């Protein structure tokens, strides 16, 4: 994503996570809604309604991301 973004002049990525929409801690998975803000061609861009799905694994030193997927929202 970062390499593709550079081709289009995007930079300054910053992801803000809202409250979880769904949370399941039976094993090690969680779903959260995220808003993504970045700069493209000198203009600030925000994607609302984007969803970040994260699979977590718990280790002795805390939770770690095992896999993730991003569903693009609206610009």
C-alpha positions in Angstrom: 0.0 0.0 0.0 2.8 2.4 0.9 4.6 1.8 -2.4 1.4 2.3 -4.4 0.6 5.4 -2.5 4.0 6.9 -3.2 3.3 6.5 -7.0 0.2 8.7 -6.4 1.9 11.3 -4.2 0.4 9.9 -0.9 2.3 10.2 2.3 1.8 11.0 6.0 -0.3 8.0 6.8 -2.0 8.1 10.2 -4.7 5.6 11.3 -7.2 6.4 14.1 -9.2 3.5 15.5 -12.7 4.0 16.8 -14.5 1.8 19.3 -14.8 -1.9 18.2 -17.8 -2.8 16.2 -17.4 -6.5 17.0 -15.1 -8.1 19.6 -14.6 -11.8 20.1 -11.9 -12.9 22.5 -12.9 -16.6 22.6 -9.7 -17.4 20.7 -7.8 -14.4 19.4 -9.7 -12.2 17.0 -11.1 -8.7 17.0 -12.8 -6.4 14.5 -12.5 -2.6 14.7 -13.8 0.4 12.7 -11.0 2.8 11.6 -10.7 6.2 10.0 -7.7 6.6 7.8 -6.1 10.0 7.2 -3.2 10.7 4.8 -1.9 13.4 2.5 -2.1 13.0 -1.3 -0.8 15.6 -3.7 -0.5 18.0 -0.8 -4.2 17.6 0.3 -5.4 15.9 3.5 -7.6 12.8 2.7 -9.8 11.0 5.2 -11.6 7.7 4.6 -14.6 7.2 6.8 -16.5 4.0 7.1 -13.3 2.0 6.6 -13.1 -1.3 8.5 -9.9 -2.8 9.8 -10.2 -6.6 10.6 -7.5 -7.9 12.9 -6.7 -11.4 14.0 -4.7 -11.4 17.3 -2.7 -14.0 19.2 -2.0 -13.7 22.8 1.6 -14.4 23.9 3.2 -14.3 27.3 4.3 -10.7 26.6 0.9 -9.5 25.4 -1.3 -9.5 22.3 0.3 -9.5 18.8 -1.3 -9.0 15.4 -1.3 -12.3 13.4 -3.1 -11.0 10.3 -5.1 -8.0 9.2 -7.2 -6.8 6.3 -8.4 -3.3 5.4 -11.8 -2.6 3.7 -11.7 0.8 2.1 -14.4 3.3 3.1 -15.4 6.5 1.4 -13.1 9.4 0.7 
